[in-house]
Amino acid sequence: MEVEAKLAVDRPATLAAIARRRRLGPYEPRTVAARNLETVFLDTRGGDLLRRAASAKAPAGVELTLKLPGTVASAVHRRPESI
């Protein structure tokens, strides 16, 4: 299961305040290094994955990930993911 929170921050001070928190609801924030990713999205000739709101992607040839449709509640996105 992939869980992702998408937050919009309008001021650097707000981002700094979030970064200082030990918890955000049930989530424990952590710092990760910045990295550049190259992703190639795959589908059938007939666009079967796109039609089902699913995606298959292969980040720079490292692994193949299948992501299925999920749910969104506020800024938190959840969807099944298989590697």
PDB file of N, CA, C and O in Angstrom:
ATOM      1  N   MET A   1       0.848  -1.174   0.000  1.00  0.00           N
ATOM      2  CA  MET A   1       0.000   0.000   0.000  1.00  0.00           C
ATOM      3  C   MET A   1       0.893   1.236   0.000  1.00  0.00           C
ATOM      4  O   MET A   1       1.768   1.385   0.853  1.00  0.00           O
ATOM      5  N   GLU A   2       0.662   2.111  -0.958  1.00  0.00           N
ATOM      6  CA  GLU A   2       1.376   3.383  -1.005  1.00  0.00           C
ATOM      7  C   GLU A   2       0.524   4.425  -0.293  1.00  0.00           C
ATOM      8  O   GLU A   2      -0.667   4.555  -0.578  1.00  0.00           O
ATOM      9  N   VAL A   3       1.125   5.167   0.629  1.00  0.00           N
ATOM     10  CA  VAL A   3       0.448   6.262   1.319  1.00  0.00           C
ATOM     11  C   VAL A   3       1.284   7.506   1.084  1.00  0.00           C
ATOM     12  O   VAL A   3       2.480   7.529   1.378  1.00  0.00           O
ATOM     13  N   GLU A   4       0.647   8.539   0.553  1.00  0.00           N
ATOM     14  CA  GLU A   4       1.376   9.750   0.197  1.00  0.00           C
ATOM     15  C   GLU A   4       0.549  10.954   0.611  1.00  0.00           C
ATOM     16  O   GLU A   4      -0.642  11.024   0.309  1.00  0.00           O
ATOM     17  N   ALA A   5       1.169  11.898   1.296  1.00  0.00           N
ATOM     18  CA  ALA A   5       0.509  13.149   1.662  1.00  0.00           C
ATOM     19  C   ALA A   5       1.062  14.241   0.761  1.00  0.00           C
ATOM     20  O   ALA A   5       2.275  14.427   0.657  1.00  0.00           O
ATOM     21  N   LYS A   6       0.163  14.952   0.120  1.00  0.00           N
ATOM     22  CA  LYS A   6       0.562  16.045  -0.771  1.00  0.00           C
ATOM     23  C   LYS A   6       0.152  17.349  -0.108  1.00  0.00           C
ATOM     24  O   LYS A   6      -1.035  17.648   0.028  1.00  0.00           O
ATOM     25  N   LEU A   7       1.150  18.120   0.300  1.00  0.00           N
ATOM     26  CA  LEU A   7       0.903  19.351   1.034  1.00  0.00           C
ATOM     27  C   LEU A   7       1.357  20.550   0.221  1.00  0.00           C
ATOM     28  O   LEU A   7       2.417  20.514  -0.405  1.00  0.00           O
ATOM     29  N   ALA A   8       0.571  21.598   0.227  1.00  0.00           N
ATOM     30  CA  ALA A   8       0.948  22.859  -0.415  1.00  0.00           C
ATOM     31  C   ALA A   8       1.363  23.831   0.688  1.00  0.00           C
ATOM     32  O   ALA A   8       0.597  24.079   1.620  1.00  0.00           O
ATOM     33  N   VAL A   9       2.552  24.370   0.586  1.00  0.00           N
ATOM     34  CA  VAL A   9       3.080  25.283   1.596  1.00  0.00           C
ATOM     35  C   VAL A   9       3.385  26.605   0.918  1.00  0.00           C
ATOM     36  O   VAL A   9       4.109  26.646  -0.077  1.00  0.00           O
ATOM     37  N   ASP A  10       2.830  27.695   1.458  1.00  0.00           N
ATOM     38  CA  ASP A  10       3.001  29.002   0.818  1.00  0.00           C
ATOM     39  C   ASP A  10       4.140  29.843   1.400  1.00  0.00           C
ATOM     40  O   ASP A  10       4.524  30.854   0.812  1.00  0.00           O
ATOM     41  N   ARG A  11       4.684  29.430   2.558  1.00  0.00           N
ATOM     42  CA  ARG A  11       5.772  30.204   3.159  1.00  0.00           C
ATOM     43  C   ARG A  11       6.837  29.269   3.702  1.00  0.00           C
ATOM     44  O   ARG A  11       6.499  28.226   4.261  1.00  0.00           O
ATOM     45  N   PRO A  12       8.112  29.607   3.557  1.00  0.00           N
ATOM     46  CA  PRO A  12       9.184  28.765   4.105  1.00  0.00           C
ATOM     47  C   PRO A  12       9.048  28.537   5.609  1.00  0.00           C
ATOM     48  O   PRO A  12       9.417  27.470   6.100  1.00  0.00           O
ATOM     49  N   ALA A  13       8.528  29.512   6.349  1.00  0.00           N
ATOM     50  CA  ALA A  13       8.380  29.354   7.801  1.00  0.00           C
ATOM     51  C   ALA A  13       7.382  28.232   8.123  1.00  0.00           C
ATOM     52  O   ALA A  13       7.552  27.514   9.108  1.00  0.00           O
ATOM     53  N   THR A  14       6.365  28.086   7.306  1.00  0.00           N
ATOM     54  CA  THR A  14       5.386  27.015   7.515  1.00  0.00           C
ATOM     55  C   THR A  14       6.037  25.660   7.310  1.00  0.00           C
ATOM     56  O   THR A  14       5.823  24.738   8.096  1.00  0.00           O
ATOM     57  N   LEU A  15       6.824  25.538   6.265  1.00  0.00           N
ATOM     58  CA  LEU A  15       7.535  24.286   5.996  1.00  0.00           C
ATOM     59  C   LEU A  15       8.499  23.958   7.134  1.00  0.00           C
ATOM     60  O   LEU A  15       8.605  22.802   7.544  1.00  0.00           O
ATOM     61  N   ALA A  16       9.192  24.957   7.639  1.00  0.00           N
ATOM     62  CA  ALA A  16      10.119  24.742   8.756  1.00  0.00           C
ATOM     63  C   ALA A  16       9.370  24.270  10.008  1.00  0.00           C
ATOM     64  O   ALA A  16       9.863  23.410  10.738  1.00  0.00           O
ATOM     65  N   ALA A  17       8.183  24.830  10.254  1.00  0.00           N
ATOM     66  CA  ALA A  17       7.392  24.418  11.422  1.00  0.00           C
ATOM     67  C   ALA A  17       6.935  22.968  11.273  1.00  0.00           C
ATOM     68  O   ALA A  17       6.941  22.219  12.249  1.00  0.00           O
ATOM     69  N   ILE A  18       6.546  22.569  10.080  1.00  0.00           N
ATOM     70  CA  ILE A  18       6.155  21.177   9.840  1.00  0.00           C
ATOM     71  C   ILE A  18       7.354  20.260  10.049  1.00  0.00           C
ATOM     72  O   ILE A  18       7.219  19.198  10.657  1.00  0.00           O
ATOM     73  N   ALA A  19       8.504  20.649   9.563  1.00  0.00           N
ATOM     74  CA  ALA A  19       9.715  19.822   9.666  1.00  0.00           C
ATOM     75  C   ALA A  19      10.127  19.603  11.122  1.00  0.00           C
ATOM     76  O   ALA A  19      10.738  18.582  11.438  1.00  0.00           O
ATOM     77  N   ARG A  20       9.807  20.535  12.004  1.00  0.00           N
ATOM     78  CA  ARG A  20      10.169  20.397  13.422  1.00  0.00           C
ATOM     79  C   ARG A  20       9.245  19.435  14.170  1.00  0.00           C
ATOM     80  O   ARG A  20       9.594  18.973  15.256  1.00  0.00           O
ATOM     81  N   ARG A  21       8.096  19.131  13.618  1.00  0.00           N
ATOM     82  CA  ARG A  21       7.134  18.260  14.319  1.00  0.00           C
ATOM     83  C   ARG A  21       7.614  16.818  14.347  1.00  0.00           C
ATOM     84  O   ARG A  21       8.238  16.342  13.399  1.00  0.00           O
ATOM     85  N   ARG A  22       7.322  16.138  15.428  1.00  0.00           N
ATOM     86  CA  ARG A  22       7.657  14.719  15.548  1.00  0.00           C
ATOM     87  C   ARG A  22       6.548  13.838  14.981  1.00  0.00           C
ATOM     88  O   ARG A  22       6.799  12.706  14.566  1.00  0.00           O
ATOM     89  N   ARG A  23       5.320  14.359  14.964  1.00  0.00           N
ATOM     90  CA  ARG A  23       4.181  13.595  14.426  1.00  0.00           C
ATOM     91  C   ARG A  23       3.263  14.536  13.656  1.00  0.00           C
ATOM     92  O   ARG A  23       3.118  15.707  14.006  1.00  0.00           O
ATOM     93  N   LEU A  24       2.657  14.015  12.621  1.00  0.00           N
ATOM     94  CA  LEU A  24       1.585  14.699  11.890  1.00  0.00           C
ATOM     95  C   LEU A  24       0.406  13.727  11.891  1.00  0.00           C
ATOM     96  O   LEU A  24       0.302  12.869  11.015  1.00  0.00           O
ATOM     97  N   GLY A  25      -0.477  13.867  12.873  1.00  0.00           N
ATOM     98  CA  GLY A  25      -1.551  12.886  13.032  1.00  0.00           C
ATOM     99  C   GLY A  25      -0.925  11.525  13.287  1.00  0.00           C
ATOM    100  O   GLY A  25      -0.081  11.392  14.173  1.00  0.00           O
ATOM    101  N   PRO A  26      -1.326  10.501  12.518  1.00  0.00           N
ATOM    102  CA  PRO A  26      -0.758   9.168  12.725  1.00  0.00           C
ATOM    103  C   PRO A  26       0.591   8.975  12.032  1.00  0.00           C
ATOM    104  O   PRO A  26       1.157   7.882  12.073  1.00  0.00           O
ATOM    105  N   TYR A  27       1.105  10.025  11.397  1.00  0.00           N
ATOM    106  CA  TYR A  27       2.332   9.901  10.601  1.00  0.00           C
ATOM    107  C   TYR A  27       3.545  10.456  11.319  1.00  0.00           C
ATOM    108  O   TYR A  27       3.448  11.412  12.089  1.00  0.00           O
ATOM    109  N   GLU A  28       4.674   9.851  11.062  1.00  0.00           N
ATOM    110  CA  GLU A  28       5.936  10.287  11.638  1.00  0.00           C
ATOM    111  C   GLU A  28       6.807  10.857  10.511  1.00  0.00           C
ATOM    112  O   GLU A  28       7.362  10.098   9.716  1.00  0.00           O
ATOM    113  N   PRO A  29       6.930  12.193  10.438  1.00  0.00           N
ATOM    114  CA  PRO A  29       7.720  12.796   9.355  1.00  0.00           C
ATOM    115  C   PRO A  29       9.189  12.392   9.448  1.00  0.00           C
ATOM    116  O   PRO A  29       9.717  12.193  10.543  1.00  0.00           O
ATOM    117  N   ARG A  30       9.833  12.274   8.315  1.00  0.00           N
ATOM    118  CA  ARG A  30      11.265  11.994   8.292  1.00  0.00           C
ATOM    119  C   ARG A  30      11.887  12.714   7.108  1.00  0.00           C
ATOM    120  O   ARG A  30      11.249  12.915   6.075  1.00  0.00           O
ATOM    121  N   THR A  31      13.111  13.087   7.275  1.00  0.00           N
ATOM    122  CA  THR A  31      13.845  13.773   6.219  1.00  0.00           C
ATOM    123  C   THR A  31      14.452  12.745   5.286  1.00  0.00           C
ATOM    124  O   THR A  31      15.011  11.743   5.734  1.00  0.00           O
ATOM    125  N   VAL A  32      14.344  12.988   4.010  1.00  0.00           N
ATOM    126  CA  VAL A  32      14.973  12.119   3.021  1.00  0.00           C
ATOM    127  C   VAL A  32      15.820  12.990   2.108  1.00  0.00           C
ATOM    128  O   VAL A  32      15.536  14.173   1.916  1.00  0.00           O
ATOM    129  N   ALA A  33      16.840  12.403   1.561  1.00  0.00           N
ATOM    130  CA  ALA A  33      17.722  13.142   0.663  1.00  0.00           C
ATOM    131  C   ALA A  33      16.989  13.437  -0.646  1.00  0.00           C
ATOM    132  O   ALA A  33      16.162  12.646  -1.100  1.00  0.00           O
ATOM    133  N   ALA A  34      17.299  14.558  -1.230  1.00  0.00           N
ATOM    134  CA  ALA A  34      16.742  14.896  -2.545  1.00  0.00           C
ATOM    135  C   ALA A  34      17.353  13.969  -3.586  1.00  0.00           C
ATOM    136  O   ALA A  34      18.535  13.634  -3.517  1.00  0.00           O
ATOM    137  N   ARG A  35      16.547  13.566  -4.539  1.00  0.00           N
ATOM    138  CA  ARG A  35      17.059  12.715  -5.613  1.00  0.00           C
ATOM    139  C   ARG A  35      16.234  12.940  -6.866  1.00  0.00           C
ATOM    140  O   ARG A  35      15.049  13.267  -6.803  1.00  0.00           O
ATOM    141  N   ASN A  36      16.869  12.763  -7.975  1.00  0.00           N
ATOM    142  CA  ASN A  36      16.203  12.886  -9.260  1.00  0.00           C
ATOM    143  C   ASN A  36      15.815  11.494  -9.740  1.00  0.00           C
ATOM    144  O   ASN A  36      16.629  10.571  -9.707  1.00  0.00           O
ATOM    145  N   LEU A  37      14.572  11.346 -10.186  1.00  0.00           N
ATOM    146  CA  LEU A  37      14.093  10.068 -10.685  1.00  0.00           C
ATOM    147  C   LEU A  37      13.644  10.216 -12.126  1.00  0.00           C
ATOM    148  O   LEU A  37      13.041  11.221 -12.503  1.00  0.00           O
ATOM    149  N   GLU A  38      13.939   9.224 -12.911  1.00  0.00           N
ATOM    150  CA  GLU A  38      13.418   9.166 -14.276  1.00  0.00           C
ATOM    151  C   GLU A  38      12.430   8.005 -14.310  1.00  0.00           C
ATOM    152  O   GLU A  38      12.785   6.874 -13.981  1.00  0.00           O
ATOM    153  N   THR A  39      11.198   8.284 -14.707  1.00  0.00           N
ATOM    154  CA  THR A  39      10.163   7.263 -14.705  1.00  0.00           C
ATOM    155  C   THR A  39       9.625   7.059 -16.109  1.00  0.00           C
ATOM    156  O   THR A  39       9.359   8.022 -16.828  1.00  0.00           O
ATOM    157  N   VAL A  40       9.468   5.811 -16.493  1.00  0.00           N
ATOM    158  CA  VAL A  40       8.864   5.452 -17.773  1.00  0.00           C
ATOM    159  C   VAL A  40       7.547   4.759 -17.460  1.00  0.00           C
ATOM    160  O   VAL A  40       7.538   3.724 -16.793  1.00  0.00           O
ATOM    161  N   PHE A  41       6.426   5.318 -17.934  1.00  0.00           N
ATOM    162  CA  PHE A  41       5.118   4.712 -17.723  1.00  0.00           C
ATOM    163  C   PHE A  41       4.820   3.742 -18.848  1.00  0.00           C
ATOM    164  O   PHE A  41       5.071   4.039 -20.016  1.00  0.00           O
ATOM    165  N   LEU A  42       4.283   2.580 -18.496  1.00  0.00           N
ATOM    166  CA  LEU A  42       3.997   1.525 -19.451  1.00  0.00           C
ATOM    167  C   LEU A  42       2.495   1.286 -19.529  1.00  0.00           C
ATOM    168  O   LEU A  42       1.777   1.498 -18.552  1.00  0.00           O
ATOM    169  N   ASP A  43       2.020   0.845 -20.692  1.00  0.00           N
ATOM    170  CA  ASP A  43       0.616   0.501 -20.862  1.00  0.00           C
ATOM    171  C   ASP A  43       0.504  -0.452 -22.045  1.00  0.00           C
ATOM    172  O   ASP A  43       1.478  -0.673 -22.766  1.00  0.00           O
ATOM    173  N   THR A  44      -0.661  -1.004 -22.239  1.00  0.00           N
ATOM    174  CA  THR A  44      -0.899  -1.851 -23.406  1.00  0.00           C
ATOM    175  C   THR A  44      -1.185  -0.962 -24.607  1.00  0.00           C
ATOM    176  O   THR A  44      -1.414   0.237 -24.444  1.00  0.00           O
ATOM    177  N   ARG A  45      -1.175  -1.521 -25.794  1.00  0.00           N
ATOM    178  CA  ARG A  45      -1.490  -0.735 -27.001  1.00  0.00           C
ATOM    179  C   ARG A  45      -2.886  -0.128 -26.909  1.00  0.00           C
ATOM    180  O   ARG A  45      -3.131   0.963 -27.424  1.00  0.00           O
ATOM    181  N   GLY A  46      -3.788  -0.832 -26.257  1.00  0.00           N
ATOM    182  CA  GLY A  46      -5.163  -0.347 -26.141  1.00  0.00           C
ATOM    183  C   GLY A  46      -5.399   0.594 -24.968  1.00  0.00           C
ATOM    184  O   GLY A  46      -6.527   1.043 -24.765  1.00  0.00           O
ATOM    185  N   GLY A  47      -4.362   0.905 -24.187  1.00  0.00           N
ATOM    186  CA  GLY A  47      -4.496   1.816 -23.051  1.00  0.00           C
ATOM    187  C   GLY A  47      -5.302   1.241 -21.896  1.00  0.00           C
ATOM    188  O   GLY A  47      -6.007   1.972 -21.199  1.00  0.00           O
ATOM    189  N   ASP A  48      -5.198  -0.078 -21.691  1.00  0.00           N
ATOM    190  CA  ASP A  48      -5.978  -0.749 -20.645  1.00  0.00           C
ATOM    191  C   ASP A  48      -5.707  -0.208 -19.239  1.00  0.00           C
ATOM    192  O   ASP A  48      -6.644  -0.049 -18.456  1.00  0.00           O
ATOM    193  N   LEU A  49      -4.462   0.074 -18.910  1.00  0.00           N
ATOM    194  CA  LEU A  49      -4.142   0.577 -17.561  1.00  0.00           C
ATOM    195  C   LEU A  49      -4.707   1.979 -17.357  1.00  0.00           C
ATOM    196  O   LEU A  49      -5.319   2.261 -16.328  1.00  0.00           O
ATOM    197  N   LEU A  50      -4.503   2.850 -18.329  1.00  0.00           N
ATOM    198  CA  LEU A  50      -5.005   4.216 -18.218  1.00  0.00           C
ATOM    199  C   LEU A  50      -6.525   4.219 -18.057  1.00  0.00           C
ATOM    200  O   LEU A  50      -7.057   4.974 -17.244  1.00  0.00           O
ATOM    201  N   ARG A  51      -7.216   3.397 -18.810  1.00  0.00           N
ATOM    202  CA  ARG A  51      -8.667   3.326 -18.742  1.00  0.00           C
ATOM    203  C   ARG A  51      -9.137   2.890 -17.352  1.00  0.00           C
ATOM    204  O   ARG A  51     -10.236   3.255 -16.933  1.00  0.00           O
ATOM    205  N   ARG A  52      -8.330   2.124 -16.643  1.00  0.00           N
ATOM    206  CA  ARG A  52      -8.693   1.646 -15.304  1.00  0.00           C
ATOM    207  C   ARG A  52      -8.062   2.494 -14.192  1.00  0.00           C
ATOM    208  O   ARG A  52      -8.082   2.100 -13.026  1.00  0.00           O
ATOM    209  N   ALA A  53      -7.506   3.649 -14.548  1.00  0.00           N
ATOM    210  CA  ALA A  53      -6.849   4.549 -13.589  1.00  0.00           C
ATOM    211  C   ALA A  53      -5.703   3.856 -12.863  1.00  0.00           C
ATOM    212  O   ALA A  53      -5.423   4.159 -11.703  1.00  0.00           O
ATOM    213  N   ALA A  54      -5.042   2.927 -13.546  1.00  0.00           N
ATOM    214  CA  ALA A  54      -3.877   2.234 -12.980  1.00  0.00           C
ATOM    215  C   ALA A  54      -2.644   2.685 -13.754  1.00  0.00           C
ATOM    216  O   ALA A  54      -2.763   3.275 -14.828  1.00  0.00           O
ATOM    217  N   SER A  55      -1.479   2.414 -13.218  1.00  0.00           N
ATOM    218  CA  SER A  55      -0.249   2.729 -13.940  1.00  0.00           C
ATOM    219  C   SER A  55       0.809   1.691 -13.629  1.00  0.00           C
ATOM    220  O   SER A  55       0.863   1.134 -12.533  1.00  0.00           O
ATOM    221  N   ALA A  56       1.636   1.449 -14.609  1.00  0.00           N
ATOM    222  CA  ALA A  56       2.817   0.608 -14.413  1.00  0.00           C
ATOM    223  C   ALA A  56       3.990   1.491 -14.764  1.00  0.00           C
ATOM    224  O   ALA A  56       4.015   2.098 -15.835  1.00  0.00           O
ATOM    225  N   LYS A  57       4.950   1.568 -13.884  1.00  0.00           N
ATOM    226  CA  LYS A  57       6.095   2.420 -14.178  1.00  0.00           C
ATOM    227  C   LYS A  57       7.374   1.726 -13.811  1.00  0.00           C
ATOM    228  O   LYS A  57       7.432   0.924 -12.879  1.00  0.00           O
ATOM    229  N   ALA A  58       8.401   2.054 -14.565  1.00  0.00           N
ATOM    230  CA  ALA A  58       9.719   1.466 -14.355  1.00  0.00           C
ATOM    231  C   ALA A  58      10.717   2.601 -14.164  1.00  0.00           C
ATOM    232  O   ALA A  58      11.207   3.148 -15.152  1.00  0.00           O
ATOM    233  N   PRO A  59      11.038   2.975 -12.914  1.00  0.00           N
ATOM    234  CA  PRO A  59      11.982   4.062 -12.666  1.00  0.00           C
ATOM    235  C   PRO A  59      13.381   3.709 -13.144  1.00  0.00           C
ATOM    236  O   PRO A  59      14.060   2.880 -12.537  1.00  0.00           O
ATOM    237  N   ALA A  60      13.799   4.318 -14.198  1.00  0.00           N
ATOM    238  CA  ALA A  60      15.164   4.176 -14.747  1.00  0.00           C
ATOM    239  C   ALA A  60      15.606   2.722 -14.860  1.00  0.00           C
ATOM    240  O   ALA A  60      16.779   2.417 -14.649  1.00  0.00           O
ATOM    241  N   GLY A  61      14.681   1.821 -15.189  1.00  0.00           N
ATOM    242  CA  GLY A  61      15.030   0.428 -15.396  1.00  0.00           C
ATOM    243  C   GLY A  61      15.383  -0.333 -14.130  1.00  0.00           C
ATOM    244  O   GLY A  61      15.905  -1.445 -14.217  1.00  0.00           O
ATOM    245  N   VAL A  62      15.115   0.228 -12.952  1.00  0.00           N
ATOM    246  CA  VAL A  62      15.496  -0.417 -11.704  1.00  0.00           C
ATOM    247  C   VAL A  62      14.453  -1.435 -11.249  1.00  0.00           C
ATOM    248  O   VAL A  62      14.812  -2.541 -10.845  1.00  0.00           O
ATOM    249  N   GLU A  63      13.174  -1.082 -11.308  1.00  0.00           N
ATOM    250  CA  GLU A  63      12.127  -1.985 -10.862  1.00  0.00           C
ATOM    251  C   GLU A  63      10.838  -1.641 -11.604  1.00  0.00           C
ATOM    252  O   GLU A  63      10.690  -0.540 -12.133  1.00  0.00           O
ATOM    253  N   LEU A  64       9.928  -2.575 -11.636  1.00  0.00           N
ATOM    254  CA  LEU A  64       8.622  -2.354 -12.243  1.00  0.00           C
ATOM    255  C   LEU A  64       7.608  -2.271 -11.115  1.00  0.00           C
ATOM    256  O   LEU A  64       7.547  -3.163 -10.269  1.00  0.00           O
ATOM    257  N   THR A  65       6.813  -1.211 -11.093  1.00  0.00           N
ATOM    258  CA  THR A  65       5.825  -0.992 -10.047  1.00  0.00           C
ATOM    259  C   THR A  65       4.446  -0.895 -10.674  1.00  0.00           C
ATOM    260  O   THR A  65       4.255  -0.151 -11.637  1.00  0.00           O
ATOM    261  N   LEU A  66       3.486  -1.634 -10.142  1.00  0.00           N
ATOM    262  CA  LEU A  66       2.099  -1.547 -10.594  1.00  0.00           C
ATOM    263  C   LEU A  66       1.313  -0.824  -9.515  1.00  0.00           C
ATOM    264  O   LEU A  66       1.273  -1.261  -8.365  1.00  0.00           O
ATOM    265  N   LYS A  67       0.681   0.296  -9.896  1.00  0.00           N
ATOM    266  CA  LYS A  67      -0.110   1.093  -8.958  1.00  0.00           C
ATOM    267  C   LYS A  67      -1.560   1.050  -9.406  1.00  0.00           C
ATOM    268  O   LYS A  67      -1.875   1.346 -10.558  1.00  0.00           O
ATOM    269  N   LEU A  68      -2.433   0.679  -8.489  1.00  0.00           N
ATOM    270  CA  LEU A  68      -3.857   0.566  -8.781  1.00  0.00           C
ATOM    271  C   LEU A  68      -4.606   1.762  -8.208  1.00  0.00           C
ATOM    272  O   LEU A  68      -4.079   2.461  -7.343  1.00  0.00           O
ATOM    273  N   PRO A  69      -5.831   2.008  -8.679  1.00  0.00           N
ATOM    274  CA  PRO A  69      -6.596   3.138  -8.145  1.00  0.00           C
ATOM    275  C   PRO A  69      -6.775   3.001  -6.633  1.00  0.00           C
ATOM    276  O   PRO A  69      -6.840   1.892  -6.101  1.00  0.00           O
ATOM    277  N   GLY A  70      -6.852   4.128  -5.962  1.00  0.00           N
ATOM    278  CA  GLY A  70      -6.996   4.106  -4.512  1.00  0.00           C
ATOM    279  C   GLY A  70      -7.982   5.146  -4.042  1.00  0.00           C
ATOM    280  O   GLY A  70      -8.950   5.460  -4.733  1.00  0.00           O
ATOM    281  N   THR A  71      -7.731   5.681  -2.855  1.00  0.00           N
ATOM    282  CA  THR A  71      -8.626   6.674  -2.257  1.00  0.00           C
ATOM    283  C   THR A  71      -7.850   7.936  -1.910  1.00  0.00           C
ATOM    284  O   THR A  71      -6.630   7.912  -1.752  1.00  0.00           O
ATOM    285  N   VAL A  72      -8.580   9.036  -1.797  1.00  0.00           N
ATOM    286  CA  VAL A  72      -7.999  10.310  -1.380  1.00  0.00           C
ATOM    287  C   VAL A  72      -8.874  10.866  -0.269  1.00  0.00           C
ATOM    288  O   VAL A  72     -10.089  10.986  -0.428  1.00  0.00           O
ATOM    289  N   ALA A  73      -8.255  11.205   0.858  1.00  0.00           N
ATOM    290  CA  ALA A  73      -8.945  11.845   1.972  1.00  0.00           C
ATOM    291  C   ALA A  73      -8.105  13.040   2.385  1.00  0.00           C
ATOM    292  O   ALA A  73      -6.986  12.888   2.874  1.00  0.00           O
ATOM    293  N   SER A  74      -8.650  14.221   2.188  1.00  0.00           N
ATOM    294  CA  SER A  74      -7.903  15.467   2.390  1.00  0.00           C
ATOM    295  C   SER A  74      -6.672  15.429   1.495  1.00  0.00           C
ATOM    296  O   SER A  74      -6.805  15.324   0.276  1.00  0.00           O
ATOM    297  N   ALA A  75      -5.482  15.511   2.072  1.00  0.00           N
ATOM    298  CA  ALA A  75      -4.265  15.513   1.263  1.00  0.00           C
ATOM    299  C   ALA A  75      -3.579  14.157   1.228  1.00  0.00           C
ATOM    300  O   ALA A  75      -2.484  14.033   0.679  1.00  0.00           O
ATOM    301  N   VAL A  76      -4.213  13.125   1.813  1.00  0.00           N
ATOM    302  CA  VAL A  76      -3.576  11.811   1.906  1.00  0.00           C
ATOM    303  C   VAL A  76      -4.143  10.878   0.836  1.00  0.00           C
ATOM    304  O   VAL A  76      -5.347  10.634   0.768  1.00  0.00           O
ATOM    305  N   HIS A  77      -3.241  10.370   0.012  1.00  0.00           N
ATOM    306  CA  HIS A  77      -3.593   9.450  -1.064  1.00  0.00           C
ATOM    307  C   HIS A  77      -3.134   8.051  -0.654  1.00  0.00           C
ATOM    308  O   HIS A  77      -2.010   7.874  -0.186  1.00  0.00           O
ATOM    309  N   ARG A  78      -4.014   7.055  -0.833  1.00  0.00           N
ATOM    310  CA  ARG A  78      -3.682   5.656  -0.538  1.00  0.00           C
ATOM    311  C   ARG A  78      -4.051   4.825  -1.751  1.00  0.00           C
ATOM    312  O   ARG A  78      -5.146   4.961  -2.295  1.00  0.00           O
ATOM    313  N   ARG A  79      -3.126   3.952  -2.181  1.00  0.00           N
ATOM    314  CA  ARG A  79      -3.464   3.039  -3.264  1.00  0.00           C
ATOM    315  C   ARG A  79      -2.600   1.800  -3.196  1.00  0.00           C
ATOM    316  O   ARG A  79      -1.449   1.855  -2.763  1.00  0.00           O
ATOM    317  N   PRO A  80      -3.170   0.664  -3.632  1.00  0.00           N
ATOM    318  CA  PRO A  80      -2.387  -0.573  -3.671  1.00  0.00           C
ATOM    319  C   PRO A  80      -1.218  -0.446  -4.636  1.00  0.00           C
ATOM    320  O   PRO A  80      -1.355   0.132  -5.714  1.00  0.00           O
ATOM    321  N   GLU A  81      -0.086  -0.980  -4.252  1.00  0.00           N
ATOM    322  CA  GLU A  81       1.118  -0.901  -5.074  1.00  0.00           C
ATOM    323  C   GLU A  81       1.856  -2.247  -4.989  1.00  0.00           C
ATOM    324  O   GLU A  81       2.067  -2.783  -3.901  1.00  0.00           O
ATOM    325  N   SER A  82       2.238  -2.772  -6.139  1.00  0.00           N
ATOM    326  CA  SER A  82       3.003  -4.020  -6.184  1.00  0.00           C
ATOM    327  C   SER A  82       4.310  -3.763  -6.900  1.00  0.00           C
ATOM    328  O   SER A  82       4.348  -3.095  -7.934  1.00  0.00           O
ATOM    329  N   ILE A  83       5.391  -4.305  -6.336  1.00  0.00           N
ATOM    330  CA  ILE A  83       6.706  -4.164  -6.964  1.00  0.00           C
ATOM    331  C   ILE A  83       7.103  -5.515  -7.519  1.00  0.00           C
ATOM    332  O   ILE A  83       8.180  -5.651  -8.100  1.00  0.00           O
TER     333      ILE A  83
END
